[in-house]
Protein backbone atom coordinates (compact mmCIF):
# COMPACT_ATOMS: atom_id res chain seq x y z
CA UNK A 1 0.00 0.00 0.00
CA UNK A 2 1.38 3.41 -1.06
CA UNK A 3 0.66 6.34 1.20
CA UNK A 4 0.46 9.78 -0.36
CA UNK A 5 2.64 12.41 1.30
CA UNK A 6 0.81 14.72 3.67
CA UNK A 7 2.45 17.81 2.18
CA UNK A 8 2.89 18.35 -1.56
CA UNK A 9 6.21 20.17 -1.96
CA UNK A 10 6.00 20.33 -5.78
CA UNK A 11 2.81 22.37 -5.83
CA UNK A 12 4.22 24.71 -3.19
CA UNK A 13 7.28 25.33 -5.37
CA UNK A 14 5.10 26.00 -8.42
CA UNK A 15 2.96 28.48 -6.48
CA UNK A 16 6.02 30.43 -5.31
CA UNK A 17 7.54 30.35 -8.79
CA UNK A 18 4.34 31.85 -10.22
CA UNK A 19 4.30 34.59 -7.60
CA UNK A 20 7.93 35.44 -8.31
CA UNK A 21 7.13 35.97 -12.00
CA UNK A 22 4.35 38.51 -11.39
CA UNK A 23 4.90 41.78 -13.18
CA UNK A 24 5.03 45.02 -11.21
CA UNK A 25 1.79 47.02 -11.03
CA UNK A 26 0.90 48.95 -14.15
CA UNK A 27 1.03 52.22 -12.22
CA UNK A 28 4.70 51.56 -11.34
CA UNK A 29 5.52 50.89 -14.98
CA UNK A 30 3.74 54.07 -16.07
CA UNK A 31 5.55 56.17 -13.47
CA UNK A 32 8.90 54.81 -14.72
CA UNK A 33 8.02 55.60 -18.34
CA UNK A 34 6.90 59.12 -17.44
CA UNK A 35 10.17 59.77 -15.61
CA UNK A 36 12.23 58.31 -18.45
CA UNK A 37 10.50 60.43 -21.08
CA UNK A 38 10.43 63.63 -19.01
CA UNK A 39 13.38 65.13 -20.89
CA UNK A 40 11.49 65.03 -24.19
CA UNK A 41 8.15 66.12 -22.68
CA UNK A 42 8.73 68.09 -19.46
CA UNK A 43 5.25 68.45 -18.02
CA UNK A 44 3.37 67.24 -14.98
CA UNK A 45 0.01 68.46 -16.24
CA UNK A 46 -1.68 65.18 -17.13
CA UNK A 47 -0.19 63.13 -14.29
CA UNK A 48 -2.56 62.34 -11.40
CA UNK A 49 -1.56 64.14 -8.21
CA UNK A 50 -0.88 60.92 -6.30
CA UNK A 51 1.90 59.98 -8.77
CA UNK A 52 3.70 63.31 -9.12
CA UNK A 53 6.05 62.78 -6.18
CA UNK A 54 7.00 59.32 -7.45
CA UNK A 55 7.71 60.66 -10.94
CA UNK A 56 9.80 63.57 -9.67
CA UNK A 57 11.77 61.25 -7.37
CA UNK A 58 12.81 59.19 -10.42
CA UNK A 59 13.89 62.12 -12.58
CA UNK A 60 17.56 62.01 -13.52
CA UNK A 61 19.72 64.71 -12.00
CA UNK A 62 21.25 65.37 -15.41
CA UNK A 63 18.14 67.22 -16.65
CA UNK A 64 18.64 70.97 -17.14
CA UNK A 65 17.44 73.03 -14.18
CA UNK A 66 15.69 75.54 -16.43
CA UNK A 67 13.39 72.69 -17.55
CA UNK A 68 12.77 70.97 -14.24
CA UNK A 69 12.90 73.76 -11.65
CA UNK A 70 9.64 75.52 -12.65
CA UNK A 71 7.75 72.23 -12.49
CA UNK A 72 8.92 70.80 -9.17
CA UNK A 73 7.92 72.21 -5.78
Backbone as JSON, one array per atom type, in Angstrom:
{
  "sequence": "XXXXXXXXXXXXXXXXXXXXXXXXXXXXXXXXXXXXXXXXXXXXXXXXXXXXXXXXXXXXXXXXXXXXXXXXX",
  "N": [[0.84, -1.18, 0.0], [0.61, 2.16, -0.94], [1.29, 5.24, 0.47], [0.16, 8.48, 0.23], [2.04, 11.51, 0.31], [1.76, 13.8, 3.05], [2.17, 16.45, 2.64], [2.44, 18.4, -0.18], [5.16, 19.18, -1.79], [5.96, 19.89, -4.38], [3.8, 21.32, -5.57], [3.78, 23.53, -3.92], [6.23, 24.72, -4.56], [5.73, 25.4, -7.25], [3.69, 27.29, -6.92], [5.04, 29.37, -5.58], [6.93, 29.98, -7.52], [5.31, 30.98, -9.53], [4.33, 33.29, -8.27], [6.68, 34.74, -8.03], [7.14, 35.5, -10.62], [5.36, 37.47, -11.21], [4.39, 40.48, -12.72], [5.36, 43.92, -12.13], [3.07, 46.36, -10.69], [0.9, 48.09, -12.98], [0.75, 50.84, -12.64], [3.25, 51.44, -11.5], [4.95, 50.85, -13.64], [4.08, 52.77, -15.48], [4.75, 55.16, -14.15], [7.54, 54.94, -14.2], [8.01, 55.1, -16.97], [7.05, 57.66, -17.51], [8.89, 59.21, -16.06], [11.25, 58.52, -17.39], [10.78, 59.59, -19.92], [10.63, 62.25, -19.47], [12.48, 64.22, -20.18], [12.07, 64.68, -22.9], [9.47, 65.5, -22.92], [8.67, 67.67, -20.87], [6.5, 67.93, -18.58], [4.04, 68.05, -16.0], [1.41, 68.09, -16.11], [-0.7, 66.26, -16.99], [-0.48, 64.19, -15.26], [-1.75, 62.23, -12.62], [-2.27, 63.56, -9.34], [-1.46, 61.94, -7.18], [0.69, 60.53, -8.16], [2.73, 62.27, -8.81], [4.85, 62.9, -7.01], [6.24, 60.49, -7.01], [7.08, 60.33, -9.67], [8.72, 62.63, -9.91], [10.69, 61.95, -8.08], [12.07, 60.0, -9.45], [13.28, 61.3, -11.53], [16.1, 61.99, -13.57], [19.16, 63.43, -12.41], [20.56, 64.76, -14.26], [19.06, 66.35, -15.9], [18.35, 69.54, -17.35], [18.25, 72.4, -15.23], [16.67, 74.63, -15.86], [14.55, 73.5, -17.14], [13.39, 71.66, -15.37], [13.14, 72.92, -12.81], [10.98, 74.93, -12.72], [8.79, 73.24, -12.61], [8.79, 71.58, -10.4], [8.01, 71.41, -7.03]],
  "CA": [[0.0, 0.0, 0.0], [1.38, 3.41, -1.06], [0.66, 6.34, 1.2], [0.46, 9.78, -0.36], [2.64, 12.41, 1.3], [0.81, 14.72, 3.67], [2.45, 17.81, 2.18], [2.89, 18.35, -1.56], [6.21, 20.17, -1.96], [6.0, 20.33, -5.78], [2.81, 22.37, -5.83], [4.22, 24.71, -3.19], [7.28, 25.33, -5.37], [5.1, 26.0, -8.42], [2.96, 28.48, -6.48], [6.02, 30.43, -5.31], [7.54, 30.35, -8.79], [4.34, 31.85, -10.22], [4.3, 34.59, -7.6], [7.93, 35.44, -8.31], [7.13, 35.97, -12.0], [4.35, 38.51, -11.39], [4.9, 41.78, -13.18], [5.03, 45.02, -11.21], [1.79, 47.02, -11.03], [0.9, 48.95, -14.15], [1.03, 52.22, -12.22], [4.7, 51.56, -11.34], [5.52, 50.89, -14.98], [3.74, 54.07, -16.07], [5.55, 56.17, -13.47], [8.9, 54.81, -14.72], [8.02, 55.6, -18.34], [6.9, 59.12, -17.44], [10.17, 59.77, -15.61], [12.23, 58.31, -18.45], [10.5, 60.43, -21.08], [10.43, 63.63, -19.01], [13.38, 65.13, -20.89], [11.49, 65.03, -24.19], [8.15, 66.12, -22.68], [8.73, 68.09, -19.46], [5.25, 68.45, -18.02], [3.37, 67.24, -14.98], [0.01, 68.46, -16.24], [-1.68, 65.18, -17.13], [-0.19, 63.13, -14.29], [-2.56, 62.34, -11.4], [-1.56, 64.14, -8.21], [-0.88, 60.92, -6.3], [1.9, 59.98, -8.77], [3.7, 63.31, -9.12], [6.05, 62.78, -6.18], [7.0, 59.32, -7.45], [7.71, 60.66, -10.94], [9.8, 63.57, -9.67], [11.77, 61.25, -7.37], [12.81, 59.19, -10.42], [13.89, 62.12, -12.58], [17.56, 62.01, -13.52], [19.72, 64.71, -12.0], [21.25, 65.37, -15.41], [18.14, 67.22, -16.65], [18.64, 70.97, -17.14], [17.44, 73.03, -14.18], [15.69, 75.54, -16.43], [13.39, 72.69, -17.55], [12.77, 70.97, -14.24], [12.9, 73.76, -11.65], [9.64, 75.52, -12.65], [7.75, 72.23, -12.49], [8.92, 70.8, -9.17], [7.92, 72.21, -5.78]],
  "C": [[0.89, 1.25, 0.0], [0.6, 4.52, -0.38], [1.11, 7.65, 0.56], [1.08, 10.68, 0.7], [1.6, 13.41, 1.82], [0.98, 16.14, 3.15], [3.06, 17.74, 0.78], [3.88, 19.5, -1.83], [6.24, 20.71, -3.39], [5.01, 21.45, -6.06], [3.16, 23.65, -5.09], [5.29, 25.45, -3.98], [6.67, 26.05, -6.58], [4.36, 27.29, -8.06], [3.92, 29.64, -6.23], [6.69, 30.89, -6.6], [6.6, 31.27, -9.58], [4.29, 33.23, -9.59], [5.55, 35.4, -7.91], [7.94, 36.03, -9.71], [6.08, 37.04, -12.25], [5.01, 39.81, -11.8], [4.58, 42.85, -12.14], [3.7, 45.65, -11.61], [1.95, 47.96, -12.21], [1.22, 50.39, -13.78], [2.53, 52.44, -12.03], [5.4, 51.64, -12.69], [5.27, 52.24, -15.65], [4.56, 55.19, -15.45], [6.98, 56.13, -14.01], [9.01, 55.37, -16.14], [7.91, 57.13, -18.35], [8.22, 59.79, -17.02], [11.23, 59.64, -16.69], [12.02, 59.26, -19.64], [10.32, 61.91, -20.71], [11.29, 64.62, -19.77], [12.77, 65.57, -22.22], [10.12, 65.7, -24.05], [8.07, 66.54, -21.22], [7.44, 68.75, -18.97], [4.71, 67.49, -16.97], [1.85, 67.41, -15.07], [-0.97, 67.29, -16.25], [-1.45, 64.03, -16.15], [-1.07, 63.3, -13.07], [-1.7, 62.77, -10.2], [-0.85, 63.09, -7.36], [0.41, 60.32, -6.87], [3.01, 61.0, -8.99], [4.97, 63.16, -8.29], [6.89, 61.58, -6.58], [7.72, 59.6, -8.76], [8.9, 61.59, -10.7], [10.97, 62.93, -8.92], [12.64, 60.44, -8.33], [13.51, 60.01, -11.5], [15.41, 62.11, -12.45], [18.07, 63.4, -13.14], [20.44, 65.42, -13.14], [20.33, 66.27, -16.24], [18.48, 68.68, -16.37], [17.71, 71.58, -16.09], [16.39, 73.99, -14.74], [14.44, 74.8, -16.91], [12.66, 72.16, -16.33], [12.36, 71.9, -13.08], [11.5, 74.39, -11.61], [8.53, 74.5, -12.38], [7.73, 71.51, -11.16], [8.89, 71.73, -7.96], [9.06, 71.87, -4.85]]
}
